[in-house]
Amino acid sequence: MGFEISEDVIGIIAPIMVYWIYSGIYVLLGSLENYRLHSKKDEDEKNLVSKGTVVKGVLLQQSIQAVVATILYQVAGSDSGNTSNEKVSLLVLARQFVTAMLVMDTWQYFMHRFMHHNKFLYKHIHSQHHRLVVPYSYGALYNHPLEGLLLDTIGGALSFLASGMSARTSIFFFSFATIKTVDDHCGLWLPGNLFHIFFKNNSAYHDVHHQLYGSKYNFSQPFFVMWDRILGTYMPYSLEKRTGGGLEARPSEDYKDD
């Protein structure tokens, strides 16, 4: 009998592996200066935290997520009506994915916005993520541990429970959500990127939020921009050529003086 790894374990490990593999690809592509939203020099000089510290912070958050995921799979496993051995139609899978995406977006929008508007939470918690003035791929999950728990881990747990997806389905959903989050922080605008074609919420959209002029806008993450549009926190922008090469996301005229 061969050694088998349970789907619960794969569901815990897969998003972590996907995070480092996908962000590693973007690190290799970082030398493509013409497609960068900030120069490599700005990435090295403007950020307020070392890359070594970022790696340690991300590994800490992923460890916490792994523990919570282990508990969640144990608690939800016996109650799930959608077992791994049952065949699930594509329509059901699509419904589960969309439900999980909407739940995650809703939770993260309101928690993210609250952390910006509450001075105490911003100063002591959320400002840690904004030490990355120039976002890069593997800094996507660089947060204060409490923020990681509240925003990402609990948001993921709510998405899993509300959608009713199985452990097997969650492997694909959370891997997809991880790829999307890394992509939003990659700091690159590559031609043909499907995320830029199908999602308004992308690397340029989130880069605007990381700049001082956009800190009270573009809270939505990681999929849609609906809450920003509905609640008036959407900042329109244009992509323009940056002096010295590359691209820059600039706010529209109506927002430049805000």
LINTATA-V108350 format. One line per field, one symbol per residue. ss: DSSP state (H for helix, E for strand, C for the rest). Layout:
ss->???
//
This chain:
ss->CCCCCCHHHHHHHHHHHHHHHHHHHHHHHCCCHHHECCCHHHHHHHCCCCHHHHHHHHHHHHHHHHHHHHHHHHHHHCCCCCCCCCCCCHHHHHHHHHHHHHHHHHHHHHHHHHHHHCHHHHHHCHHHHHHCCCCCHHHCCCCCHHHHHHHHHHHHHHHHHHHCCCHHHHHHHHHHHHHHHHHHCCCECCCCCHHHHHCCCCHHHHHHHHCHHHCCCCCCCCCCCHHHHHCCCCCCEEEEECCCCCEEEEECHHHCCC
//
